[in-house]
């Protein structure tokens, strides 16, 4: 049972802060994906876990042992790099067994474990080949197999699929997920690709400028984004965010802006600025005389995705995406009224960027959402 605890990991490169007190608890058997844009600190964090880089401050704890200053070879973790890092002059068989060889394992043991891993990864027929004779997908499997023969406590993967074409990436994602299920070992995986994160992870840790924005299951980070960054980073197209004002009129809490009039609930609320969020797939044409949320705007462009269509609309000077089954029955230049179910609307604080939730007490109030809130966006 391998538990990893990252306690307030901070890393500075001169005057640049790469990681800002990141804390994550990773239980045994989890497939944790570190997700974020280039330069957000995810690869730096992975290298700190591996021992290839020391934190400026903070602790790396594996199975209740502080390994922060322990050498990489003594942490019992295996890393799979983006470049595969195979030895070009060695055969697949010798590449797979190299890690055991340098640990002075018996030749018979190396042979048995290499053959078992090769069979599991479909490499048995390729053992005599050298890396230059392999496809990108085959090289990726050899790099993974080299880590597997060691039977490490933790697999660390730094964008291992980035060099593969789209079709092969899809197939390899499925292979990695199946491998994780069969090995029942902890995987920590770095990517900037949200599709990889959503399809493979048991939990996703989203980083932005060295800060941990949110940790949650794929469903949680999509359905309950903790910040505007998470809301805009997860989803294609991302969540629409419209500057608005929340206030009470005639005992009803309403959110209003140019082209926007949304009634959320009964109650009293002091007027305040908010960002109103709604995902493109949650918007649809409003029926005539709709008494639900209404967004009024002009269609700017249409994109045909085959089974789906995306309309880009100008609503109060903000471009808003609408995604649905094709055809959407909209035309460029047309004025449209859109609506959404109230529980599919989100409110964010424009200053802190944190998501806001309704808390029923003596009166209706707005509170900042916790980092991993399980509350509905609007109650």
N, C-alpha and C positions, 0 to 999 in steps of 0.2 A: 504494500500500500504506500504510494508515493504522493505526499502532499507538499506543495510548494507555496511558500508564503513570501511575498515581496512586501517589505515593510519600509514605506516612505523612501523609495529609491529616488535619489537625486543624482543627476550627472551634468556637470558643467564642462564645456570646452572653452577655456579662456573666459570671455565675457558672455558667451552664448550658453543659455540654459536649455539643454536638450531634454531633460526629464525633470519634472517638477513634483517631487514627493509622491511618487506613484505607489499605491498600495493595492495589491490584489491577492486574494486567497484562492489557490487553485487546487481543488480536491483531486484525489486519485482517479485516474481514468477519464479525465475531462479532455475534450478537444477544444482548447481555448484558442481563439483567433485574435491576434492583435491587429486591429484594422485602423487605417487612417491614411491621409495623403502623404506624399513624399516629404520627408523632413520632419515628420511629427514625433519621431523618437522610438518607433516600434522596433526597428532593427537594433538600435542601441540597447533597448531593454532586453532583447533576446540575447545579445552578446554578453550582457551583464549576468544573465541567468547561466549562460554557458561558461562563464569565467574568462572569456576572452577580453573583457573590459571591466575595469573596477569602477564601482559607483563612487561619486564624490562623497555621498553619505547614504545611510540606509543599510538594510540587511536583506540578504538572500538566504532563506531558510528552507532546507529540503529534509523532510522527515524529522522535524524538530532539531536538526543540526544546523547551526549557523555556518554556511559555506562561503560567506562573502569573500574571505581571503584565501579560500582553498583553490589549488591549481585546477584547471579544466579537466585534466585526466583523472582527478580524484573525485569528481562529482557524479560519475556514472550517468552522464547525459550524452546523447549523440546528436550531432548537428548535420542537417542536410542543407547545403548552400544552393543559391540561385545558379551558380556556375557549374554545379555538380562536383567540381574539384576531384575528378578521377585522374588516376595516374595513366598517362597516354601510352606508356611503354609496357604496361601490364595487361594481361588478359582480364576478361570479366571475372573469371574464377579467382585470380590473384588479387584483383581489386576488392572483391567481396571478402576475401579472407585476410586482407592486409592488417586490419585492426587487431585480429586475434593473433596474427603472426608476431606483431611487435610486443604483444603481451605474453609471448613465449608459450602459447597453448600448443598442445600436442598436435602433430600433423593429422592423425586420425580424427581428432575432435574437430579440427578446422574443416576437414573434408566433409564430415557428416553435417555440420551446421551450414556450410556453404551450399551443399546440395539441397538441404531442406528449404533454405530461403530462396534459392533459385527456382525450385519447384513452385513455391508459394507465389512468386512474382512472375512466373512464366518466362524465366531466363535460362532454363536448363539447356536449350538448344544453342545458346549464345555464349556458353562459358569459355570457349576457346577464342572468341573474337576480342579485338581491342576496341577501345572507345571510338576511334575514328570510323570504325565499321558499323556503328550503331546509329539508329535514329535518335532524335531528341527525346522521345518518350522512353526508349530503351535505356538511354543514359540516365534519365531521371530515376528509373526503377533500379538501376545498378547503384546509384548513389544512395537510394533509400535502403536497398538490400545490405549495403556495406554497414549502415547503421544498425540494421535489424540483427545481423549475426552476433553483435555484441550483447544483445538482449539488455539494453540500457533501461534505467528507471524512467527516463523522459526522452521523448523525441522533440528536437527543436528544428523547425523548418523556416528558412528565410526565403520567401517567395519562390518556392521550387518549381512552380508551373509557369513562370513568366516568360520562359523561352519557348514555350510550346504554342502551336497554332490553336485556334479556337476549338476545333472539333476534338483534338487530342486533349486539350485542357478539360473539356467536359468529361471525357472518358476517364481521365486520370483522377479527377475529383471523386468520381464514383469509386475508383479503386482505393483511394486513400481513406474514404469513409468506411468502406468494407474492411480495410486493413485495421483501422482503429477499433472497429467492433470486434474483430477476431483476436487482436492482441490484448485488448482491454488495458492499454497502457496510456499514460498521460502524453498528449500531443500539445505542443505550443507552436502556433503557426502564424507567420507574419505575411500580410498581404495588404495591397491597397485596393483590391478588387472586391467590391461588396457582394458580388454573386458567389465567389468562393467562400466568403465568410458566412453568408446566409445559408448556403447549401451544406456546408460541412461542420460548422461549429455546434458544440453543445452550449457554449457561451461566447459572446463577443465582447472584447474590451476595446473601446473606441478612444483613440488618442488624437489630440489636436494641439500642436505647438508644445509638446512635452507634457501636457496635462491630460489626466484621465477624465474623459467626459461622461462615460457611462459604461457599466458592465451589466450584461444581461443576456438572456436567451435571444436567438434571432427574432422571435415573436415580440419579446419585450422591447428591444431597441427599435423595432419598426412601429409597433402599435403604441408604445409609451415612451417616446423620445424625451430624454431628460433636458435637452438643450436645443436651441435652434441649430447648432452645428450638427448634432445627431440627426435632427429632422431633415436637414438639407443634404446630408451626406448619404443617408440611407434612402434608397428609392430612386427609380428612373422613370420619368422625370422626378426630381426631388419634391418634397412637400412645398406647396405654395405658402408664402408668408406675406401677409398684408398689414402694413401699419394701420392701426385703428384706435378707437376710443371705446372703453367699456364704461357704462353708466346705467343708472336706473331711471326709467321713465314709466310713470303710472304703475309702480310696483313691479315692473318687469325688468330684468337685467338684459341689456341689449349691447351689442357690439356694432359700431357704426364707422363707416369710412366712405370715401367716394365710390359709389356703385355697390356698397355693402350695407345690408341691414339684417342683422342676425339677432333673434330673440333666443336667449339661452334658458332662462328659468325665472320663477317668481322670486322676488327678494329685493333688498336694498344694497346698493354698492356705491361707494364714493367714486366719482369720476377719475379714471386713470388711463394712461396710454398703455396699449398692449400690442402684441403682434398676433394676428389671427392666422392660424395654420389649418390647411386642409390638403389632403393628398389628392393628386389628380384623378385617381380612380374613384374617389368618393364624391366627385362633382357630376351632376347630371342636369339635363334640362328641367326647369321648374314648370309644373303644370300651371295652367291659367288660374289666377286668383289664389296662388299658393300663400298659405299663412306660415310657411316654414322659412328657414334662412334663405335669403335671396342675394345673389351676386349678379350684377348687371354689367355687361361689357360688350365689346366689339371683337369679332373673330379676326385675328391678324393673319394666321397661317394654319394649314392642315398638314399633318404628316401621316402617310399610309404605312402601317407596319405589317400589313398582311391581314392577320385576324383582328388587329386592333387599329385604332386611329387616335392621334393626339391632335387636339385643337389648342392653339395658343391664342389667348384672349387678352385684350386690354381692359382691365377693371380698375378704374380710378387711377390710371397712370402706372399700374403695376401689371407686368406680364404674368398671366395665370395659365397653367397647363390643365387641360381636361383630357382624361384618358378613358377610353371605353371601347366596346365592341364596334367593329366597322360595319356599316357606316354610322357616324355620329349624327348625320343629317344636319350638318352645319355648313355654311358657306362663308368664304372669306368676305369680309365687309359687313356681314350680318350682325345685327344687335341681338344678343341672346340673354335670357334670364336663366341662371343656374341655381341649383339648390343642393343641399347635403343634409343628412341626418344630423341633428345637434350633437349626438354622442361621438360623431366622427370629426368634430371640430376641436382645435387645440388653441390654448392661449399661452403666450410666453411673455415674460417681462423683457421689454426692449433694452433695458440697461444691463441686467445680470445675464440675460439670454436663457434663464431657467424657465422650465415649463410651470404653468400655474394650474392649480386645481381648486375646485370649489369645496369648501368645508362647511357643512351645515352645523351651526351652533345656535346662538340666540338669533343671529341674523346671518345673511349670506356674506361670506368674506372670501378673499382671495389669498391663498398662501403659496409660498414657493414650494415646488415639488422637490422631493428628495432625489438624490442621484440615481437611485434604482427604484423609483416609486412604482408601486403596483396599482395605484389608483387610476381610475378612468380619466381621460383627458378633461372631460366636462361632465359633472354629475348633476 
